[in-house]
């Protein structure tokens, strides 16, 4: 839900549809690498951990890790709460901008 809403939000602000895949790849790759999907969260410096905690995909990966192998670092309730709040915010902003699009 988070990334669908983010895609809607970005697509409504672009005038050239050819730029959309480029911008999405430019955003998705750093988000993926900072999600903790490829490496454990332990051992990172504090600034990198702070940047990682701003990443909504971190909470999705942590929630899946907790549900599948009982290894959640942040807690399932925290993961669900953060993902729900970020989803609602992106959906609200994306819906607002989508309603303002002129065809």
C-alpha positions, 0 to 999 in steps of 0.5 A, a space after each residue: 500500500 505504501 509504495 502504490 500510494 507513493 507511486 500515485 503521488 509521484 505520478 500526479 506531479 509528473 508531466 512526462 510519463 517517460 520520467 516516472 520509471 526513472 524516478 521510481 528506480 532512483 527512489 526504490 533502489 536506495 529504499 531497498 538497500 536501506 531496508 535491512 533485507 540484505 543484511 542484519 540491522 546490528 553494527 551500523 553507525 547511529 546516523 545510518 540507523 537513523 536514516 534506516 528508521 525513516 524508511 518504511 520498507 524497513 518496517 515491512 521487512 522487519 514485520 515479515 522477518 518477525 512473522 516468519 522466523 520470530 526475529 523482529 528487531 522493532 516489534 510487530 506492533 511497531 511495524 504494523 503501526 508505522 506501515 499503517 500510518 505511512 500508508 494512510 498519509 501517502 494515500 491521503 496526499 496522493 488522493 488529494 493531488 490525484 483529484 487536482 489533476 487536469 486532463 
